[in-house]
Amino acid sequence: MAVLTPSQRALRRRFETVIGAAAPALDLVLFAADRVSRVVGRNQIEPEAPRRMLSHGSSVRTPTGGWPEREN
């Protein structure tokens, strides 16, 4: 890393001070958003479980959810 000039160090200190002062407020915003998203998303359908892969690389189910056709 290059050596910082005194003005660059001062600017860096100012940015770190602003970020440090804003951190609690940002944490509160993230906490509130997490709670709101949990309440709003309660009636959503749960994500589908991952699909198993067959030995030849095809999925156990087709993208529409049915069983794959047998290869003869």
Biopython code that builds the backbone (N, CA, C, O; Angstrom):
import numpy as np
from Bio.PDB.StructureBuilder import StructureBuilder

atoms = [
    (1, "MET", "N", (0.846, -1.165, 0.000)),
    (1, "MET", "CA", (0.000, 0.000, 0.000)),
    (1, "MET", "C", (0.896, 1.234, 0.000)),
    (1, "MET", "O", (1.921, 1.273, 0.681)),
    (2, "ALA", "N", (0.502, 2.217, -0.756)),
    (2, "ALA", "CA", (1.288, 3.441, -0.850)),
    (2, "ALA", "C", (1.169, 4.264, 0.433)),
    (2, "ALA", "O", (0.196, 4.136, 1.177)),
    (3, "VAL", "N", (2.139, 5.083, 0.673)),
    (3, "VAL", "CA", (2.134, 5.964, 1.842)),
    (3, "VAL", "C", (1.152, 7.104, 1.581)),
    (3, "VAL", "O", (1.173, 7.727, 0.520)),
    (4, "LEU", "N", (0.287, 7.367, 2.571)),
    (4, "LEU", "CA", (-0.725, 8.414, 2.423)),
    (4, "LEU", "C", (-0.150, 9.766, 2.814)),
    (4, "LEU", "O", (0.667, 9.883, 3.728)),
    (5, "THR", "N", (-0.598, 10.767, 2.100)),
    (5, "THR", "CA", (-0.198, 12.139, 2.442)),
    (5, "THR", "C", (-1.017, 12.594, 3.652)),
    (5, "THR", "O", (-2.037, 11.979, 3.963)),
    (6, "PRO", "N", (-0.599, 13.642, 4.330)),
    (6, "PRO", "CA", (-1.366, 14.125, 5.484)),
    (6, "PRO", "C", (-2.821, 14.487, 5.138)),
    (6, "PRO", "O", (-3.723, 14.224, 5.933)),
    (7, "SER", "N", (-3.054, 15.080, 3.977)),
    (7, "SER", "CA", (-4.432, 15.419, 3.599)),
    (7, "SER", "C", (-5.260, 14.154, 3.333)),
    (7, "SER", "O", (-6.453, 14.123, 3.634)),
    (8, "GLN", "N", (-4.633, 13.111, 2.769)),
    (8, "GLN", "CA", (-5.336, 11.858, 2.537)),
    (8, "GLN", "C", (-5.671, 11.171, 3.858)),
    (8, "GLN", "O", (-6.751, 10.599, 4.008)),
    (9, "ARG", "N", (-4.736, 11.229, 4.825)),
    (9, "ARG", "CA", (-4.996, 10.639, 6.142)),
    (9, "ARG", "C", (-6.143, 11.371, 6.837)),
    (9, "ARG", "O", (-6.981, 10.738, 7.478)),
    (10, "ALA", "N", (-6.185, 12.708, 6.712)),
    (10, "ALA", "CA", (-7.259, 13.493, 7.328)),
    (10, "ALA", "C", (-8.603, 13.140, 6.697)),
    (10, "ALA", "O", (-9.601, 12.976, 7.399)),
    (11, "LEU", "N", (-8.625, 13.026, 5.370)),
    (11, "LEU", "CA", (-9.858, 12.672, 4.675)),
    (11, "LEU", "C", (-10.316, 11.270, 5.080)),
    (11, "LEU", "O", (-11.506, 11.035, 5.288)),
    (12, "ARG", "N", (-9.382, 10.360, 5.187)),
    (12, "ARG", "CA", (-9.700, 8.991, 5.602)),
    (12, "ARG", "C", (-10.280, 8.986, 7.005)),
    (12, "ARG", "O", (-11.263, 8.291, 7.263)),
    (13, "ARG", "N", (-9.684, 9.756, 7.927)),
    (13, "ARG", "CA", (-10.190, 9.858, 9.293)),
    (13, "ARG", "C", (-11.622, 10.399, 9.307)),
    (13, "ARG", "O", (-12.466, 9.913, 10.059)),
    (14, "ARG", "N", (-11.891, 11.409, 8.469)),
    (14, "ARG", "CA", (-13.244, 11.978, 8.401)),
    (14, "ARG", "C", (-14.261, 10.940, 7.915)),
    (14, "ARG", "O", (-15.340, 10.805, 8.492)),
    (15, "PHE", "N", (-13.915, 10.219, 6.862)),
    (15, "PHE", "CA", (-14.818, 9.185, 6.348)),
    (15, "PHE", "C", (-15.075, 8.118, 7.405)),
    (15, "PHE", "O", (-16.217, 7.706, 7.605)),
    (16, "GLU", "N", (-14.026, 7.670, 8.078)),
    (16, "GLU", "CA", (-14.199, 6.647, 9.099)),
    (16, "GLU", "C", (-15.048, 7.157, 10.254)),
    (16, "GLU", "O", (-15.814, 6.389, 10.838)),
    (17, "THR", "N", (-14.928, 8.433, 10.594)),
    (17, "THR", "CA", (-15.743, 9.017, 11.651)),
    (17, "THR", "C", (-17.213, 9.047, 11.243)),
    (17, "THR", "O", (-18.091, 8.701, 12.034)),
    (18, "VAL", "N", (-17.477, 9.461, 10.006)),
    (18, "VAL", "CA", (-18.860, 9.503, 9.513)),
    (18, "VAL", "C", (-19.459, 8.097, 9.472)),
    (18, "VAL", "O", (-20.600, 7.895, 9.887)),
    (19, "ILE", "N", (-18.704, 7.143, 8.980)),
    (19, "ILE", "CA", (-19.193, 5.763, 8.910)),
    (19, "ILE", "C", (-19.442, 5.220, 10.311)),
    (19, "ILE", "O", (-20.446, 4.551, 10.552)),
    (20, "GLY", "N", (-18.525, 5.509, 11.239)),
    (20, "GLY", "CA", (-18.701, 5.048, 12.615)),
    (20, "GLY", "C", (-19.920, 5.664, 13.280)),
    (20, "GLY", "O", (-20.606, 4.999, 14.056)),
    (21, "ALA", "N", (-20.196, 6.925, 12.983)),
    (21, "ALA", "CA", (-21.364, 7.595, 13.555)),
    (21, "ALA", "C", (-22.657, 7.075, 12.936)),
    (21, "ALA", "O", (-23.676, 6.993, 13.620)),
    (22, "ALA", "N", (-22.631, 6.725, 11.658)),
    (22, "ALA", "CA", (-23.835, 6.264, 10.969)),
    (22, "ALA", "C", (-24.109, 4.777, 11.199)),
    (22, "ALA", "O", (-25.224, 4.320, 10.946)),
    (23, "ALA", "N", (-23.138, 4.024, 11.665)),
    (23, "ALA", "CA", (-23.288, 2.573, 11.799)),
    (23, "ALA", "C", (-24.480, 2.167, 12.674)),
    (23, "ALA", "O", (-25.237, 1.289, 12.260)),
    (24, "PRO", "N", (-24.688, 2.749, 13.846)),
    (24, "PRO", "CA", (-25.856, 2.330, 14.639)),
    (24, "PRO", "C", (-27.183, 2.581, 13.921)),
    (24, "PRO", "O", (-28.089, 1.750, 13.991)),
    (25, "ALA", "N", (-27.302, 3.699, 13.244)),
    (25, "ALA", "CA", (-28.537, 3.985, 12.510)),
    (25, "ALA", "C", (-28.725, 2.990, 11.370)),
    (25, "ALA", "O", (-29.840, 2.528, 11.127)),
    (26, "LEU", "N", (-27.654, 2.660, 10.678)),
    (26, "LEU", "CA", (-27.745, 1.690, 9.586)),
    (26, "LEU", "C", (-28.095, 0.299, 10.123)),
    (26, "LEU", "O", (-28.857, -0.437, 9.494)),
    (27, "ASP", "N", (-27.541, -0.058, 11.280)),
    (27, "ASP", "CA", (-27.892, -1.331, 11.907)),
    (27, "ASP", "C", (-29.379, -1.375, 12.245)),
    (27, "ASP", "O", (-30.034, -2.401, 12.062)),
    (28, "LEU", "N", (-29.904, -0.262, 12.737)),
    (28, "LEU", "CA", (-31.327, -0.195, 13.065)),
    (28, "LEU", "C", (-32.186, -0.336, 11.810)),
    (28, "LEU", "O", (-33.215, -1.011, 11.843)),
    (29, "VAL", "N", (-31.787, 0.278, 10.726)),
    (29, "VAL", "CA", (-32.520, 0.154, 9.458)),
    (29, "VAL", "C", (-32.507, -1.297, 8.980)),
    (29, "VAL", "O", (-33.538, -1.815, 8.552)),
    (30, "LEU", "N", (-31.357, -1.953, 9.049)),
    (30, "LEU", "CA", (-31.277, -3.352, 8.628)),
    (30, "LEU", "C", (-32.137, -4.256, 9.511)),
    (30, "LEU", "O", (-32.797, -5.166, 9.009)),
    (31, "PHE", "N", (-32.134, -4.013, 10.815)),
    (31, "PHE", "CA", (-32.936, -4.804, 11.739)),
    (31, "PHE", "C", (-34.426, -4.632, 11.421)),
    (31, "PHE", "O", (-35.166, -5.613, 11.354)),
    (32, "ALA", "N", (-34.861, -3.381, 11.226)),
    (32, "ALA", "CA", (-36.265, -3.113, 10.920)),
    (32, "ALA", "C", (-36.659, -3.746, 9.591)),
    (32, "ALA", "O", (-37.738, -4.328, 9.480)),
    (33, "ALA", "N", (-35.811, -3.639, 8.594)),
    (33, "ALA", "CA", (-36.113, -4.230, 7.282)),
    (33, "ALA", "C", (-36.219, -5.745, 7.375)),
    (33, "ALA", "O", (-37.063, -6.348, 6.712)),
    (34, "ASP", "N", (-35.374, -6.365, 8.188)),
    (34, "ASP", "CA", (-35.430, -7.814, 8.381)),
    (34, "ASP", "C", (-36.764, -8.214, 8.999)),
    (34, "ASP", "O", (-37.398, -9.170, 8.553)),
    (35, "ARG", "N", (-37.184, -7.485, 10.019)),
    (35, "ARG", "CA", (-38.464, -7.787, 10.681)),
    (35, "ARG", "C", (-39.636, -7.576, 9.731)),
    (35, "ARG", "O", (-40.552, -8.397, 9.687)),
    (36, "VAL", "N", (-39.618, -6.499, 8.983)),
    (36, "VAL", "CA", (-40.709, -6.223, 8.044)),
    (36, "VAL", "C", (-40.769, -7.314, 6.977)),
    (36, "VAL", "O", (-41.857, -7.774, 6.630)),
    (37, "SER", "N", (-39.627, -7.730, 6.458)),
    (37, "SER", "CA", (-39.630, -8.757, 5.414)),
    (37, "SER", "C", (-40.142, -10.082, 5.949)),
    (37, "SER", "O", (-40.772, -10.840, 5.211)),
    (38, "ARG", "N", (-39.884, -10.378, 7.222)),
    (38, "ARG", "CA", (-40.402, -11.625, 7.805)),
    (38, "ARG", "C", (-41.916, -11.569, 7.955)),
    (38, "ARG", "O", (-42.595, -12.565, 7.707)),
    (39, "VAL", "N", (-42.453, -10.425, 8.355)),
    (39, "VAL", "CA", (-43.898, -10.289, 8.521)),
    (39, "VAL", "C", (-44.590, -10.314, 7.167)),
    (39, "VAL", "O", (-45.609, -10.986, 7.008)),
    (40, "VAL", "N", (-44.056, -9.596, 6.194)),
    (40, "VAL", "CA", (-44.674, -9.518, 4.875)),
    (40, "VAL", "C", (-44.610, -10.860, 4.158)),
    (40, "VAL", "O", (-45.543, -11.211, 3.436)),
    (41, "GLY", "N", (-43.547, -11.607, 4.337)),
    (41, "GLY", "CA", (-43.356, -12.853, 3.604)),
    (41, "GLY", "C", (-43.945, -14.081, 4.256)),
    (41, "GLY", "O", (-43.652, -15.194, 3.820)),
    (42, "ARG", "N", (-44.759, -13.928, 5.278)),
    (42, "ARG", "CA", (-45.295, -15.102, 5.976)),
    (42, "ARG", "C", (-46.206, -15.956, 5.125)),
    (42, "ARG", "O", (-46.228, -17.174, 5.303)),
    (43, "ASN", "N", (-46.950, -15.384, 4.219)),
    (43, "ASN", "CA", (-47.891, -16.177, 3.436)),
    (43, "ASN", "C", (-47.329, -16.566, 2.070)),
    (43, "ASN", "O", (-48.081, -16.954, 1.176)),
    (44, "GLN", "N", (-46.031, -16.464, 1.910)),
    (44, "GLN", "CA", (-45.414, -16.889, 0.657)),
    (44, "GLN", "C", (-45.149, -18.383, 0.696)),
    (44, "GLN", "O", (-45.009, -18.976, 1.766)),
    (45, "ILE", "N", (-45.082, -18.976, -0.472)),
    (45, "ILE", "CA", (-44.806, -20.408, -0.586)),
    (45, "ILE", "C", (-43.334, -20.649, -0.262)),
    (45, "ILE", "O", (-42.460, -19.890, -0.681)),
    (46, "GLU", "N", (-43.079, -21.704, 0.480)),
    (46, "GLU", "CA", (-41.706, -22.053, 0.834)),
    (46, "GLU", "C", (-40.921, -22.431, -0.424)),
    (46, "GLU", "O", (-41.501, -22.968, -1.368)),
    (47, "PRO", "N", (-39.617, -22.162, -0.453)),
    (47, "PRO", "CA", (-38.822, -22.540, -1.622)),
    (47, "PRO", "C", (-38.795, -24.056, -1.806)),
    (47, "PRO", "O", (-38.832, -24.821, -0.843)),
    (48, "GLU", "N", (-38.729, -24.457, -3.055)),
    (48, "GLU", "CA", (-38.716, -25.874, -3.380)),
    (48, "GLU", "C", (-37.373, -26.487, -2.989)),
    (48, "GLU", "O", (-36.327, -25.850, -3.118)),
    (49, "ALA", "N", (-37.415, -27.715, -2.516)),
    (49, "ALA", "CA", (-36.187, -28.419, -2.133)),
    (49, "ALA", "C", (-35.314, -28.653, -3.366)),
    (49, "ALA", "O", (-35.833, -28.760, -4.477)),
    (50, "PRO", "N", (-34.008, -28.731, -3.183)),
    (50, "PRO", "CA", (-33.123, -28.980, -4.334)),
    (50, "PRO", "C", (-33.430, -30.333, -4.974)),
    (50, "PRO", "O", (-33.846, -31.280, -4.306)),
    (51, "ARG", "N", (-33.214, -30.393, -6.267)),
    (51, "ARG", "CA", (-33.499, -31.624, -6.994)),
    (51, "ARG", "C", (-32.282, -32.533, -7.009)),
    (51, "ARG", "O", (-31.148, -32.071, -7.143)),
    (52, "ARG", "N", (-32.526, -33.824, -6.870)),
    (52, "ARG", "CA", (-31.435, -34.794, -6.974)),
    (52, "ARG", "C", (-31.053, -34.964, -8.429)),
    (52, "ARG", "O", (-31.894, -34.859, -9.321)),
    (53, "MET", "N", (-29.781, -35.227, -8.660)),
    (53, "MET", "CA", (-29.305, -35.455, -10.023)),
    (53, "MET", "C", (-29.123, -36.955, -10.235)),
    (53, "MET", "O", (-28.631, -37.654, -9.350)),
    (54, "LEU", "N", (-29.516, -37.444, -11.399)),
    (54, "LEU", "CA", (-29.280, -38.837, -11.758)),
    (54, "LEU", "C", (-27.826, -39.002, -12.170)),
    (54, "LEU", "O", (-27.117, -38.020, -12.388)),
    (55, "SER", "N", (-27.397, -40.226, -12.272)),
    (55, "SER", "CA", (-25.990, -40.490, -12.578)),
    (55, "SER", "C", (-25.573, -39.934, -13.938)),
    (55, "SER", "O", (-24.407, -39.581, -14.115)),
    (56, "HIS", "N", (-26.491, -39.846, -14.904)),
    (56, "HIS", "CA", (-26.125, -39.342, -16.229)),
    (56, "HIS", "C", (-26.346, -37.836, -16.345)),
    (56, "HIS", "O", (-26.310, -37.297, -17.451)),
    (57, "GLY", "N", (-26.574, -37.144, -15.226)),
    (57, "GLY", "CA", (-26.607, -35.695, -15.230)),
    (57, "GLY", "C", (-27.968, -35.048, -15.395)),
    (57, "GLY", "O", (-28.078, -33.829, -15.267)),
    (58, "SER", "N", (-29.022, -35.827, -15.678)),
    (58, "SER", "CA", (-30.333, -35.198, -15.823)),
    (58, "SER", "C", (-31.015, -35.122, -14.460)),
    (58, "SER", "O", (-30.683, -35.873, -13.544)),
    (59, "SER", "N", (-31.937, -34.237, -14.346)),
    (59, "SER", "CA", (-32.658, -34.041, -13.101)),
    (59, "SER", "C", (-33.662, -35.156, -12.900)),
    (59, "SER", "O", (-34.121, -35.757, -13.871)),
    (60, "VAL", "N", (-34.013, -35.446, -11.642)),
    (60, "VAL", "CA", (-35.007, -36.468, -11.348)),
    (60, "VAL", "C", (-36.356, -36.032, -11.895)),
    (60, "VAL", "O", (-37.142, -36.863, -12.351)),
    (61, "ARG", "N", (-36.633, -34.714, -11.850)),
    (61, "ARG", "CA", (-37.879, -34.201, -12.384)),
    (61, "ARG", "C", (-37.593, -33.226, -13.512)),
    (61, "ARG", "O", (-36.522, -32.622, -13.574)),
    (62, "THR", "N", (-38.546, -33.085, -14.385)),
    (62, "THR", "CA", (-38.411, -32.108, -15.449)),
    (62, "THR", "C", (-38.679, -30.724, -14.874)),
    (62, "THR", "O", (-39.175, -30.630, -13.751)),
    (63, "PRO", "N", (-38.377, -29.651, -15.589)),
    (63, "PRO", "CA", (-38.643, -28.307, -15.080)),
    (63, "PRO", "C", (-40.110, -28.063, -14.744)),
    (63, "PRO", "O", (-40.413, -27.205, -13.915)),
    (64, "THR", "N", (-41.036, -28.808, -15.376)),
    (64, "THR", "CA", (-42.447, -28.604, -15.073)),
    (64, "THR", "C", (-42.907, -29.456, -13.910)),
    (64, "THR", "O", (-44.062, -29.345, -13.502)),
    (65, "GLY", "N", (-42.051, -30.303, -13.360)),
    (65, "GLY", "CA", (-42.377, -31.083, -12.176)),
    (65, "GLY", "C", (-42.734, -32.529, -12.448)),
    (65, "GLY", "O", (-42.878, -33.297, -11.498)),
    (66, "GLY", "N", (-42.884, -32.940, -13.704)),
    (66, "GLY", "CA", (-43.205, -34.322, -13.991)),
    (66, "GLY", "C", (-41.957, -35.194, -14.027)),
    (66, "GLY", "O", (-40.836, -34.703, -13.886)),
    (67, "TRP", "N", (-42.162, -36.471, -14.214)),
    (67, "TRP", "CA", (-41.022, -37.372, -14.276)),
    (67, "TRP", "C", (-40.424, -37.340, -15.687)),
    (67, "TRP", "O", (-41.158, -37.175, -16.661)),
    (68, "PRO", "N", (-39.096, -37.495, -15.806)),
    (68, "PRO", "CA", (-38.476, -37.485, -17.123)),
    (68, "PRO", "C", (-38.845, -38.736, -17.920)),
    (68, "PRO", "O", (-39.140, -39.792, -17.361)),
    (69, "GLU", "N", (-38.819, -38.582, -19.213)),
    (69, "GLU", "CA", (-39.095, -39.719, -20.103)),
    (69, "GLU", "C", (-37.908, -40.684, -20.035)),
    (69, "GLU", "O", (-36.756, -40.268, -19.917)),
    (70, "ARG", "N", (-38.213, -41.961, -20.111)),
    (70, "ARG", "CA", (-37.161, -42.994, -20.094)),
    (70, "ARG", "C", (-36.449, -43.019, -21.425)),
    (70, "ARG", "O", (-37.085, -42.976, -22.479)),
    (71, "GLU", "N", (-35.116, -43.088, -21.381)),
    (71, "GLU", "CA", (-34.339, -43.216, -22.610)),
    (71, "GLU", "C", (-34.174, -44.689, -22.927)),
    (71, "GLU", "O", (-33.755, -45.459, -22.063)),
    (72, "ASN", "N", (-34.494, -45.099, -24.146)),
    (72, "ASN", "CA", (-34.388, -46.517, -24.509)),
    (72, "ASN", "C", (-33.140, -46.781, -25.251)),
    (72, "ASN", "O", (-32.882, -47.921, -25.638)),
]
sb = StructureBuilder()
sb.init_structure("model")
sb.init_model(0)
sb.init_chain("A")
sb.init_seg("    ")
for serial, (resi, resn, name, xyz) in enumerate(atoms, 1):
    if name == "N":
        sb.init_residue(resn, " ", resi, " ")
    sb.init_atom(name, np.array(xyz, "f"), 0.0, 1.0, " ", f" {name:<3s}", serial, name[0])
structure = sb.get_structure()
